[in-house]
Amino acid sequence: MHFVHSFIILLSVFGGLFYDYLGFYLVFQLLILCSWVGYGCYNKKWGHCVVTEAQWNLKQAYHVRPDTESYVHYLLKYKFGIETKESTLGMYIFAIYAVTVVIGLVRYFRLLD
């Protein structure tokens, strides 16, 4: 699951760099947004990812569910030893997401001209 999360994060941040795949990249970004908002509406945890929920459920089956709801916070805190405030980190994550989507949209619509 760490590989899946790492792939999603890297593709989300750097996927807009590849001109040939901008359409797929934007669909991928839309799916991420749907996960955060749609799934968040369903379970009342706004900004919560479906993949994170699946990973936490697997960890809970082994009685090691993290005390955080954010995968990036978990990664920074438990894997890299970097202490951050989860709510602040969530705002940074959304800001990076928004900036990458805007850059992807600008690049995509320039290609259509």
MOJO-V512192 format. One record per backbone hydrogen bond with DSSP energy under -0.5 kcal/mol. CO is the residue of the C=O (numbers start at 1). NH is the residue of the N-H. Records with the same first field share a line. If there is no record, write none. Layout:
CO: NH ; NH
This chain:
1: 5
2: 6
3: 7
4: 8
5: 9
6: 10
7: 11
8: 12
9: 13
10: 14
11: 15
14: 17
15: 18
17: 19
18: 21
19: 22
21: 25
22: 26
23: 27
24: 28
25: 29
26: 30
27: 31
28: 32
29: 33
30: 34
31: 35
32: 36
33: 37
34: 38 ; 39
35: 39 ; 40
36: 47 ; 48
37: 41
38: 42
39: 43
40: 44 ; 45
45: 48
49: 53
50: 54
51: 55
52: 56
53: 57
54: 58
55: 59
56: 60
57: 61
58: 62
59: 62 ; 64
60: 63
70: 74
71: 75
72: 76
73: 77
74: 78 ; 79
75: 79 ; 80
76: 82
81: 83
82: 84
84: 86
85: 89
86: 90
87: 91
88: 92
89: 93
90: 94
91: 95
92: 96
93: 97
94: 98
95: 99
96: 100
97: 101
98: 102
99: 103
100: 104
101: 105
102: 106
103: 107
104: 108
105: 109
106: 110
107: 111
108: 112
109: 113
